[in-house]
Every structure is written in structure tokens, then in C-alpha cells.
Amino acid sequence: MNFQWYPGHMTKAKRQMQEDIKLIDLVIELVDARIPLSSRNPDIDELGKNKYRLILMNKADLADKERTREWSAFFKEKGFFVVSLDARSKSGMKSITDIVMEACKEKIERDRKRGIKNRPVRAMVVGIPNVGKSTFINSYAGKACAKTGNKPGVTKGKQWIRLNKSVELLDTPGILWPKFEDQTVGLRLALIGSIKDEILNVDELAVELVKFLKAEYPGLLAQRYEVSEENDIIELIRAVAVNRKCLSKGGEPDYSKAAALIIDDFRSGKLGHITLERPEI
């Protein structure tokens, strides 16, 4: 499979962000805790250079906790402030303002010396589609001020959100980058739902996921679906179809329905806490 999705509005959004970065003190970058590196747009580092940086590893409730600790240490070593959170349940949200203040303390101190008091920290919220930017902003602000949706591309324009006297947020649309040099990155983005399902081959996606789970999380598929992991991948998915009554009209096992079920179970966390990549230490 060849993974690519870069609709026209993303080019426009990137240009707008390059314009807006002049107004910003801090870049808050959301990544998906299940693929913390693959869900980072490489353009953001260039965009955010000379700015304070905070990485929020969202959807940490779905990720492997041990891997999340490893990734947190990895990013901190590179000079980022890092918070793991689940924006939907608001878990991990309490510490955010303190960490924003900590990240920007030099700027706040400079303002104080110039006699500028109570000028809010201005933060741009960035990230690829479907990592939960709007959900994070709504949880942080305590009200629904950014549109949310569990499909990529819901936020199309920019909006400023005044949180309190200390922090203002600029929401931005999710942007990918024009070309995935490494197709494994494209695969991981497809698995978490950051590339539109309509342009993907879900059957092949499920094969890749099953292959990964058999290697990295042995026993997990057997436990969830009561199938033997000794089977080859196609047989295993067929066995899931039989056990979960994913059948075609003629009563035959429906491979595609079973493939879609496995992908959905992974995305919703029903398969357990899974992280698809580990840091190269």
C-alpha cells in the first residue's frame, strides 16, 4: 500500500501558520501517544524554531504505559516540555497551565522587567488530523469552543480562544506533510485514523496490524477473539470472522468485515493498551 493524503486546504493552513507564528510565544504540539514520533509533522520543528515547545501525548489511555514513559523521557531529552494526557476524560489536564507557565517563564520574567504585567502567554495548538486538538482545547477551556469530530479535517480555519488571564490559544487545522518518505509512518497514521479510511485498503491494513500484534503483543488477539495465533494471518482473520459472526449473505466468513472489526477494536482501545512504535534509544 502507498499512503498519501494532502488535500488543498492543508497547503493554505500551513501558509497561515507561518504567518501567525510571529504572534506566538509557545507551540503546543499534540501527538498520538500510540505513535508519538510518526504523528509528528516534521514541518512543525522548522515552524516552531525559536519558540518554547510543549508536546502533549494525547490518547495516553489507549497507549502502552511503559512505552509512554519511554517516549516522555525521549522528548524531554531533546528539550521539549512533555505531558501525557487523555483530553476526553480530562486526565492529565490539571498540570497544563503550570507547565505552560514553566515553559514560558523567561518570557514572563522579561515582560515583568519591562513593566508589562498580565500579558497572556499566546500559544498555538498544532498537530496532524485526528490527534484530538479540538477535544483538548474544549477540555482545557471547560466549554465547547472548538468543533470536534472523530474524523480528520474537522477544523478548517483558525480561531483564538481566551482561556484565562494567563493563556490565549490559537487553534489551527490539522496538517499532514506532502510526502511520507517512510511508508511505515503512513501505515501507522492510517491505523490510528489520521488518513481518511475511504482512500485506504482496510483488508491490507488489518493484515499489517495483526502481523505487528503477533510479534509485539503475543497472546492479545487469542485472548480477545478466541483464535489461535499459530494460524497464518489470513486464517487468523478468517477465524475472527467466524467467531464474531462477521458473515456474508451466504453465511460465508466475511474477511473485510472482520478486518474492519479488528481495526475498530484497536482504535477504540478494546484490544488493550498498544503503542505501535518505540523510541530508538
Protein Blocks (a to p, Z undefined) as FASTA:
>chain_A
ZZddddfklmmmmmmmmmmmmmpfbdcddddfklmmlmpcfklmmmmgoiacddddehkl
mpcfklmmmmmmmmmmnopacddddfknopoklmmmmmmmmmmmmmmmmmmmnopahiac
ddddeddehiommmmmmmmnopafbccdfbehkambdcdddfblmbccddddddddfbdf
blklmmmmmmnopacfklpcfklmmmmmmmmmmmmmghklmmmnopafkbcfklmmmmmm
mmnopacfkopacfklmmmmmmmmmmnopnopcdfbdcdZZ
